[in-house]
Amino acid sequence: MQNSSTAIQSVAASKMAIFNRRFKKQKWFYLMLLPGLLYFLIYKYVPMWGVLIAFQDFQPFQGFFGSKWVGLKHFETFFMEETFWMLFRNTFILAVYNILFFFPLPIVIALMLNEVRKDVFKRFIQTFIYIPHFVSWVVVIGISFLFFSKDGGIVNNVLVSVGSEPVNFLLSKDWFRTIITSQVMWKETGWGTIIFLAALAGVDPGLYEAARIDGANRWRQMWHITLPAIRSTIIILLILRIGHFLDSGFEQIFLMVNPMNREVGEVFDTYVYSTGISQGKFSYSTAVGMFKSIVGLVLVVVANRLAKRFGEDGIY
């Protein structure tokens, strides 16, 4: 028994010595990691204690532990309201639009850029499509107003010039989701190509050379070499995208929603703001936000298990 205890202590001491040597050797890497860890600790993990108010009738002057506990009351109220189904429908449809139309676009652009042989032309296109990512949503919405306003908008001016009636795009419920998705595609597609271009840079050129010797054209090389090489990257990013399935983007939606299109434009993010900040229902809005986060967590777990079932590594 004593020998066994001595052996365990010896193994623990050996592991500690290895850790100390590794820490001393890589101390500057750990130091560089520290700001990121502090950021997530302060701004991500510490605020998570705030979800406690979802189970309370929170009163700011009474604090977290002085407010009355009500259990699942706010969740039940939210699920029983007709607003829940409107919010779920609007958020779900916008999320599906993003998955179907936005998510594949960076992949397609990356594949096209990978076929460009002139570096100058390739860099120019990359820079040109990256720029919108650094434009704020306020500016993007302003540009949209400039193009789609009924009075003086560029698109309506063109329609009138060819004899058509002007269309009130910004107040139309039918055009709202199309405009929102188009804005996301224009703003974020170029930035999304960065990861896929990085993955494509790691493909062995010898594979393409062997395929050309065997008579494979560009399409077959892309289908049998390029896409399989970046498949794992696509799966991981898709899982992460599904995790944000109910995140429609507060700022963009908030700036585009108006009384005429609110029926199709109100989503969970804007509803949390209007009930929590504007109406002061802190506990109720926290319950709504917590529901959205739980759904995102469940979707990530399910998507990750499906990815592993089909032979991919997943994210954990």
PyMOL commands that set and color helices and strands:
alter all, ss='L'
color gray80, all
select helices_A, chain A and resi 2-25+27-55+63-66+73-80+82-102+104-114+119-134+137-148+154-161+169-171+173-201+205-213+218-229+231-243+250-256+262-265+268-278+282-309
alter helices_A, ss='H'
color red, helices_A
select strands_A, chain A and resi 56-57+68-69
alter strands_A, ss='S'
color yellow, strands_A
deselect
rebuild
show_as cartoon
